[in-house]
């Protein structure tokens, strides 16, 4: 299981990952994010929506949808490096937002 780094990624790292994802796709490959991107682009269309992206710190997808006019909230324990008027970032631990039970209740 891959663990996320508690150190926030810089804007440049996020953008470099996006460039790498696109380069892999040009040559016929698929990155881990491609399935997520394809699903989101197919299903988030038309009217302005309120979108919640949990653990979206490593993706430019929230920024893409904020620029398209949707109201996007990113919830992650790391800060999101991008800014936009339609983008709200909430930094915290998800298990406390889901339940008021102790941390050891949340198990994977």
Phi, psi and omega per residue, in radians:
X1 nan 2.309 -3.128
X2 -1.455 2.323 3.100
X3 -1.836 2.514 -3.120
X4 -1.435 2.537 3.126
X5 -1.349 2.357 3.098
X6 -1.276 -0.193 3.122
X7 -1.471 2.219 -3.118
X8 -1.171 2.522 3.077
X9 -1.385 2.556 3.094
X10 -1.359 2.873 3.086
X11 -1.013 -0.670 -3.091
X12 -1.143 -0.700 3.128
X13 -1.131 -0.734 3.127
X14 -1.104 -0.771 -3.138
X15 -1.184 -0.649 3.094
X16 -1.129 -0.682 3.075
X17 -1.098 -0.661 3.121
X18 -1.166 -0.713 3.094
X19 -1.112 -0.740 3.118
X20 -1.108 -0.705 3.119
X21 -1.059 -0.777 -3.141
X22 -1.180 -0.673 3.135
X23 -1.140 -0.726 3.099
X24 -1.053 -0.721 -3.102
X25 -1.194 -0.625 3.126
X26 -1.038 -0.632 -3.103
X27 -1.612 0.297 3.031
X28 1.608 -0.052 3.134
X29 -1.586 3.005 3.100
X30 -2.318 2.295 3.098
X31 -1.546 3.053 3.126
X32 -1.075 -0.578 -3.076
X33 -1.405 -0.277 -3.052
X34 -1.049 -0.712 3.134
X35 -1.105 -0.759 3.109
X36 -1.085 -0.815 -3.120
X37 -1.100 -0.810 -3.132
X38 -1.036 -0.789 3.133
X39 -1.075 -0.805 -3.105
X40 -1.121 -0.789 -3.130
X41 -1.129 -0.591 3.115
X42 -1.258 -0.588 -2.969
X43 -1.837 -0.319 3.127
X44 -1.826 1.557 -3.098
X45 -2.391 2.928 3.015
X46 1.334 -2.213 -2.990
X47 -1.090 2.846 3.136
X48 -1.241 2.248 -3.080
X49 -2.055 2.820 2.946
X50 -1.736 2.116 -3.025
X51 -2.088 2.325 3.036
X52 -1.924 2.136 3.098
X53 -1.984 1.910 3.125
X54 -1.594 2.263 -3.105
X55 1.128 0.754 -3.085
X56 -1.668 0.242 -3.042
X57 -1.118 -0.501 -3.085
X58 -1.634 0.202 -3.022
X59 -2.206 2.560 3.020
X60 -1.592 -0.038 -3.117
X61 -1.003 -0.748 3.083
X62 -1.026 -0.678 3.128
X63 -1.179 -0.695 3.115
X64 -1.037 -0.808 -3.115
X65 -1.279 -0.544 3.052
X66 -1.140 -0.724 3.105
X67 -1.153 -0.475 3.118
X68 -1.393 -0.029 3.068
X69 1.809 -0.048 3.106
X70 -1.358 2.684 3.058
X71 -1.598 1.928 -3.002
X72 -1.980 2.335 3.028
X73 -2.047 2.185 3.075
X74 -1.807 2.197 3.119
X75 -2.038 2.011 -3.098
X76 -2.681 2.768 3.077
X77 -1.442 -0.149 3.057
X78 -1.896 2.649 3.115
X79 -1.243 2.510 3.090
X80 -1.493 2.244 -2.994
X81 -1.341 -0.261 -3.070
X82 -1.693 2.771 3.124
X83 -2.304 2.524 3.079
X84 -2.862 2.583 3.141
X85 -1.048 -0.491 3.141
X86 -1.617 0.167 -3.057
X87 -2.029 2.160 3.071
X88 -1.994 2.330 3.139
X89 -2.004 2.209 3.061
X90 -2.037 2.148 -3.120
X91 -1.822 2.167 3.135
X92 3.134 3.140 3.126
X93 -1.680 2.158 -3.005
X94 -1.070 -0.623 -3.052
X95 -1.158 -0.463 3.080
X96 -1.345 -0.475 3.103
X97 -1.330 -0.518 -3.105
X98 -1.439 -0.634 -3.042
X99 -2.549 2.715 3.058
X100 -1.687 0.178 3.095
X101 -1.314 2.853 3.137
X102 -1.098 2.802 -3.085
X103 -1.006 -0.627 -3.091
X104 -1.214 -0.174 3.053
X105 -1.219 -0.557 -3.081
X106 -1.480 1.855 -3.141
X107 -2.229 2.616 3.135
X108 -1.841 nan nan
